[in-house]
Amino acid sequence: MRLVINIILFIVTLFLIFVLWKSIQEPIAFKDEFEIRKAAVVKKLEQNRDAQLAFKNIKGGYAPTYDSLKQVIMEDSFEIVSIIGDVDAGEKIIKKITKISAKDSIVISMGINLDSLMYIPYAGGKTFELYADTITYQKINVPVIEVKSSYLDFMGEFNDDRYKRYDSRFAKIINDEIPLKFGDRRKPTTSGNWEN
């Protein structure tokens, strides 16, 4: 009888150790996964920003769709203007324009895949919300852009309430529906909110 009680106590002890280990391990695993997923989305947003800035250098505004963004980068070029000569020395000024392929700069040099640029990592095929337009800001017409993803999109199975208790920042982000984004549809900026 005593042997049976000892075996039962041993099993209960093992079970309690497992429960304790799980209660410590789960928050650590969640925070690691949160940082991994967020970093992947930030990297993709930075690539979006680089591609949009290239588009703006070519066209003067931002691409309203991923199709137009891809088309311009694949087919157009940047113009680099060089001024040769010195007016103060009485020399003739020569304006030299050199064209550089946008595709070579963005796709080849920076390694940006334009076919997957719209897709949010870990989101099962969901795409970034893209907004590009021109607004009047301080009495001047300026192009604006906003590209964003909800944390709900890329956190997937971790959107459960039990994970909110492990990280107060995550709970606030989810409860207040704060996106991960760069740009702003109300003012001319390309800053990312992860950079604050």
C-alpha positions as CSV (number, residue, x, y, z in Angstrom):
1,M,0.0,0.0,0.0
2,R,2.8,2.4,0.9
3,L,4.5,1.7,-2.5
4,V,1.3,2.6,-4.3
5,I,1.0,5.9,-2.4
6,N,4.7,6.7,-3.1
7,I,4.1,6.0,-6.9
8,I,1.0,8.2,-6.9
9,L,2.9,11.0,-5.1
10,F,5.8,10.7,-7.5
11,I,3.4,10.9,-10.5
12,V,1.6,13.9,-9.0
13,T,5.0,15.6,-8.3
14,L,6.1,15.0,-11.9
15,F,2.8,16.5,-13.1
16,L,3.2,19.6,-10.9
17,I,6.8,20.1,-12.2
18,F,5.5,19.9,-15.8
19,V,2.7,22.4,-15.0
20,L,5.3,24.8,-13.4
21,W,7.7,24.4,-16.3
22,K,4.9,25.0,-18.8
23,S,3.7,28.1,-17.0
24,I,7.3,29.5,-17.2
25,Q,8.0,28.4,-20.7
26,E,4.9,29.6,-22.4
27,P,5.4,33.4,-21.8
28,I,9.0,33.1,-22.8
29,A,8.1,31.3,-26.0
30,F,5.3,33.8,-26.7
31,K,7.6,36.8,-26.3
32,D,10.2,35.2,-28.6
33,E,7.6,34.4,-31.2
34,F,6.2,37.9,-31.0
35,E,9.6,39.5,-31.6
36,I,10.4,37.2,-34.5
37,R,7.1,37.9,-36.2
38,K,7.2,41.6,-35.6
39,A,10.8,41.8,-37.0
40,A,9.8,39.9,-40.2
41,V,6.9,42.4,-40.7
42,V,9.1,45.4,-40.0
43,K,11.6,44.1,-42.6
44,K,8.9,43.8,-45.2
45,L,7.5,47.3,-44.4
46,E,11.0,48.7,-44.8
47,Q,11.2,47.0,-48.2
48,N,7.8,48.5,-49.1
49,R,9.1,51.9,-48.1
50,D,12.3,51.6,-50.1
51,A,10.3,50.6,-53.2
52,Q,7.7,53.4,-52.7
53,L,10.5,56.0,-52.3
54,A,12.1,54.7,-55.5
55,F,8.7,55.0,-57.2
56,K,8.3,58.6,-55.9
57,N,11.7,59.5,-57.2
58,I,10.6,58.4,-60.7
59,K,7.0,59.5,-60.8
60,G,6.8,62.3,-58.1
61,G,4.2,60.5,-56.0
62,Y,3.6,57.1,-54.4
63,A,2.2,54.0,-56.1
64,P,-1.5,53.5,-55.3
65,T,-1.3,49.7,-56.1
66,Y,1.3,47.0,-56.0
67,D,0.8,46.4,-59.7
68,S,1.7,50.0,-60.6
69,L,4.6,49.9,-58.2
70,K,6.0,46.7,-59.8
71,Q,5.5,47.9,-63.4
72,V,7.3,51.2,-62.8
73,I,10.2,49.6,-61.0
74,M,10.6,46.9,-63.6
75,E,10.3,49.3,-66.6
76,D,11.5,52.8,-65.6
77,S,14.7,54.5,-64.7
78,F,16.1,57.0,-62.2
79,E,17.5,60.2,-63.7
80,I,20.7,61.4,-62.0
81,V,21.5,65.0,-62.9
82,S,25.1,66.2,-62.8
83,I,26.2,69.8,-63.2
84,I,29.6,70.3,-64.7
85,G,31.4,73.6,-64.7
86,D,31.8,76.6,-62.4
87,V,29.8,79.8,-62.9
88,D,32.1,81.8,-60.6
89,A,35.1,80.8,-62.8
90,G,33.3,81.9,-66.0
91,E,32.9,78.4,-67.2
92,K,30.0,77.1,-69.3
93,I,27.6,75.0,-67.2
94,I,26.7,71.7,-68.6
95,K,23.8,69.7,-67.3
96,K,24.4,65.9,-67.7
97,I,21.5,63.4,-67.2
98,T,22.3,59.8,-66.5
99,K,19.6,57.1,-66.4
100,I,19.9,54.1,-64.0
101,S,17.5,51.2,-64.2
102,A,15.1,51.1,-61.2
103,K,15.0,47.4,-61.5
104,D,18.8,47.1,-61.0
105,S,18.7,49.4,-58.0
106,I,15.7,48.0,-56.2
107,V,15.4,44.3,-57.3
108,I,19.0,43.4,-57.9
109,S,21.0,45.6,-55.6
110,M,18.5,45.7,-52.6
111,G,17.2,42.2,-53.1
112,I,13.5,43.2,-52.9
113,N,11.1,40.7,-54.3
114,L,8.3,42.7,-55.9
115,D,6.1,39.7,-56.3
116,S,5.9,39.1,-52.6
117,L,6.1,42.7,-51.4
118,M,2.4,43.0,-50.7
119,Y,2.2,39.9,-48.5
120,I,2.4,40.1,-44.7
121,P,4.7,37.5,-43.2
122,Y,3.0,34.8,-41.0
123,A,-0.4,36.0,-42.2
124,G,-1.4,33.2,-44.5
125,G,-1.6,35.3,-47.7
126,K,-3.1,38.5,-46.3
127,T,-1.8,41.7,-47.8
128,F,-0.7,45.0,-46.4
129,E,-3.2,47.8,-46.5
130,L,-1.8,50.3,-49.0
131,Y,-3.0,53.9,-49.2
132,A,-1.4,56.5,-51.5
133,D,-2.8,59.9,-52.5
134,T,-2.2,63.6,-52.7
135,I,-3.4,65.9,-49.9
136,T,-3.3,69.6,-49.1
137,Y,-0.9,69.9,-46.2
138,Q,0.0,73.4,-44.9
139,K,-1.5,74.9,-48.1
140,I,0.7,72.7,-50.4
141,N,-0.3,69.6,-52.4
142,V,1.9,66.8,-51.2
143,P,1.9,63.0,-51.8
144,V,1.2,60.8,-48.8
145,I,1.5,57.1,-48.2
146,E,0.5,54.7,-45.5
147,V,1.2,51.0,-45.5
148,K,0.1,48.9,-42.6
149,S,-0.7,45.6,-41.0
150,S,-2.8,44.7,-38.0
151,Y,-1.0,42.7,-35.4
152,L,-4.0,40.4,-35.5
153,D,-3.0,39.5,-39.1
154,F,0.5,38.2,-38.4
155,M,0.1,37.0,-34.8
156,G,-2.4,34.4,-35.9
157,E,-2.9,31.7,-33.2
158,F,-1.3,34.0,-30.6
159,N,-4.2,36.4,-30.6
160,D,-5.9,34.4,-27.9
161,D,-6.6,36.3,-24.6
162,R,-4.3,34.1,-22.6
163,Y,-1.3,35.5,-24.4
164,K,-2.3,39.1,-23.7
165,R,-1.5,38.6,-20.0
166,Y,2.1,37.7,-20.8
167,D,2.9,41.1,-22.4
168,S,1.1,44.3,-21.5
169,R,2.4,46.0,-24.7
170,F,0.8,43.3,-26.8
171,A,-2.5,43.5,-24.9
172,K,-2.6,47.3,-25.5
173,I,-1.8,47.0,-29.2
174,I,-4.5,44.4,-29.7
175,N,-7.1,46.1,-27.5
176,D,-6.5,49.6,-29.1
177,E,-6.1,48.1,-32.6
178,I,-2.8,49.8,-33.2
179,P,-1.3,48.7,-36.6
180,L,2.3,48.2,-37.5
181,K,2.9,50.8,-40.2
182,F,4.9,53.4,-42.0
183,G,3.7,56.7,-43.3
184,D,0.5,58.6,-42.5
185,R,-2.5,59.4,-44.7
186,R,-2.9,62.8,-43.0
187,K,0.7,64.2,-43.4
188,P,3.8,63.7,-45.5
189,T,6.0,61.3,-43.7
190,T,7.5,57.8,-44.3
191,S,8.5,57.1,-40.7
192,G,7.6,53.8,-39.3
193,N,5.8,53.6,-35.9
194,W,8.3,50.9,-34.8
195,E,11.1,53.5,-35.0
196,N,9.7,55.6,-32.1
